[in-house]
Amino acid sequence: MPVTRTKIPSPSKLIEYVRTVPLDMADCDMYYPTTSSLRSQFKTAGGKRVTPHQWAVYDFTRTIPVGKVVTYKDVCQAVGGSPRSVGGALRTNPFAPFVPCHRVIASSLFIGGFLGEWGKEHRTGTQYNRKLDLLSKEGVTFSEEGYLKGKELLWKGD
């Protein structure tokens, strides 16, 4: 007897994009360990420990002001490592939105990745749209192709 296959669309393709409400970081009640003893005891929801490099990336990322962005390269120059290691740390950021990883973009000034997806062509593009929405609510704008409009929006840590 021949096997019949029925194609079922993935749930992510059935979900409509939902706009998020702007978040005031001062109102964000999230546990974020700041001492080395608390950090050495901290485990993510998945039971993993956060590495010293990840802590450095998260600490730096927390300093990026609303309405500004930095590149993965800028972060790695500030804390060490490579742009890929910075991306890896932000991809698994357990403190979002308190650690605003959406404010980090590619060196080409392309909006880049968010939650493990890169660009709007990856899977559904939902995460691309989510990052774009978060940044636009903070006053950061991008072209139709996904590139930053205005280098004055780049923050250099000053």
BADOSE-339550 format. One line per 10 residues: their letters; for each residue z, y negated, x of C-alpha. Coordinates in steps of 0.1 Angstrom, whole numbers. Each point is the difference from the previous one (the first is absolute). Layout:
# residues N
A) Z:Y:X | ...
***
This chain:
# residues 158
MPVTRTKIPS) 0:0:0 | -10:-34:15 | 27:-25:8 | -2:-32:-20 | 14:-32:16 | 10:-30:-20 | 3:-33:19 | 32:-18:-9 | 3:-36:12 | 29:-8:22
PSKLIEYVRT) 29:-18:-18 | -4:-29:24 | -35:-7:-14 | 15:-1:-35 | 27:-25:7 | -10:-36:-5 | 11:-25:27 | 33:-17:-10 | 7:-35:13 | 33:-3:18
VPLDMADCDM) 26:-28:-5 | 6:-23:30 | 32:11:18 | 25:-25:14 | 13:17:31 | 33:-17:-4 | 5:19:-32 | -10:34:16 | 31:21:-1 | -10:27:25
YYPTTSSLRS) 21:17:26 | -13:-9:35 | 21:11:29 | 4:-26:27 | 24:15:25 | -9:27:25 | 27:23:-14 | -12:-3:-35 | -36:4:11 | 8:32:19
QFKTAGGKRV) 15:15:-32 | -28:-12:-23 | -25:26:-15 | -29:-7:-22 | -3:15:-35 | -20:28:16 | 29:7:25 | -17:-15:31 | 16:-23:25 | -16:-33:8
TPHQWAVYDF) -10:-4:37 | 10:-30:21 | -37:-11:0 | -1:1:-38 | 32:-21:-2 | -16:-25:23 | -31:-2:-21 | 20:-4:-32 | 23:-26:15 | -31:-21:12
TRTIPVGKVV) -18:5:-33 | 30:-13:-19 | -4:-34:18 | -36:-6:-13 | 3:-29:-25 | -14:1:-35 | -36:-13:0 | -7:11:36 | -14:32:15 | -1:15:35
TYKDVCQAVG) -22:27:15 | 10:34:11 | -8:-11:35 | 24:-30:-3 | 28:23:-11 | -6:24:29 | -1:-29:25 | 33:-11:-14 | 18:33:0 | -20:24:22
GSPRSVGGAL) -21:30:-9 | -36:0:-13 | -16:-13:-32 | -2:36:-12 | 37:5:6 | 8:-31:-19 | -23:12:-28 | 18:34:0 | 34:-17:-2 | -11:-22:-29
RTNPFAPFVP) -17:29:-18 | 33:17:-3 | 21:-32:-6 | 30:11:-21 | 11:-36:-5 | -29:-15:-19 | -1:-26:-13 | 31:-12:20 | -21:6:31 | -33:-16:-12
CHRVIASSLF) -25:23:16 | -27:-15:-23 | 0:-31:23 | -16:20:29 | -38:0:3 | -26:12:24 | -10:-20:31 | -34:-5:-15 | 19:-19:-27 | -10:27:-25
IGGFLGEWGK) 27:7:-25 | 5:34:15 | 21:29:-13 | 29:4:-24 | 20:30:-8 | -22:22:20 | -33:-11:-15 | -25:-21:20 | -23:-24:-19 | -12:1:-35
EHRTGTQYNR) -24:29:5 | 28:24:9 | 7:23:-30 | 4:-23:-30 | 6:-33:18 | 32:-4:-20 | 21:-8:31 | -25:-25:13 | 2:-18:-34 | 37:2:1
KLDLLSKEGV) 3:-16:35 | -26:-26:-10 | 20:-8:-31 | 33:-3:19 | -15:-23:27 | -19:-22:-26 | 33:-6:-18 | 14:-12:33 | -30:-24:4 | -20:21:25
TFSEEGYLKG) -36:3:-9 | -29:23:10 | -37:0:-3 | -19:24:-23 | -5:22:30 | 38:1:7 | 3:-24:29 | 26:-27:4 | -10:-35:-12 | 14:-25:25
KELLWKGD) 16:8:34 | 28:-25:-8 | 15:29:-21 | 6:20:32 | 36:-2:12 | 7:1:37 | 37:3:-1 | 9:-37:2
***
